[in-house]
Amino acid sequence: MSTLSFHADPPLEAEIRREARRRNTPVSRFLKETIAGALSDSGKTGASVAGFLNGSGTIQPGESALPPWNEDSPTP
């Protein structure tokens, strides 16, 4: 397995180490999983990121947030 390094300012380093401790995982594993997740974010859907949302809404799972649109239907 390759070894990579990068520079982090002290506040970022502290945040990385704090989060790795909170997850009870080595810093290297935390960074690997975080970077792998960031690289694959482009394929995420609404259901994939639902945990990042706060508040409440009226859209149920499986419903679209956008109203249906049809060129053949009359405009209001």
Sequence and secondary structure as in RCSB ss.txt:
>XXXX:A:sequence
MSTLSFHADPPLEAEIRREARRRNTPVSRFLKETIAGALSDSGKTGASVAGFLNGSGTIQPGESALPPWNEDSPT
P
>XXXX:A:secstr
         HHHHHHHHHHHHHTT  HHHHHHHHHHHHHTGGG  TTTTGGG  S  S  TT  SS    TTS  
 
